[in-house]
Amino acid sequence: MEGLLQEVMPLPDYRLVLRFQNESIAIVNLARRVRTIRFARLASSEMFVTARAAGDHVVWSDGKNTVSISCDELLDAMMMD
């Protein structure tokens, strides 16, 4: 997907709305992924709601831990569901 992230909005049930600068929108469901090693830190709802846009990545941080995942990886996860 072309363009940088403009906004990330966490939704209930481990879903994210990704809005890009070109106004494209993607909704990614990470509910199954938070049970994997790669996404395990995001299983905490307190951590998940900290999602923010950072260039072409989504970044979560709870003050102690930071998780950064590229848009490409998130969109690949979306396509596999």
Buried (B, 14 or more C-beta within 10 A) or exposed (E): BEEBBBEBBBBEEBBBBBBBEEEEEBEBBBEEBBEEEEBEBBBBEEBBEBBBBEEEBBBBEBEEEEBEBEBEBBBEBBEEE
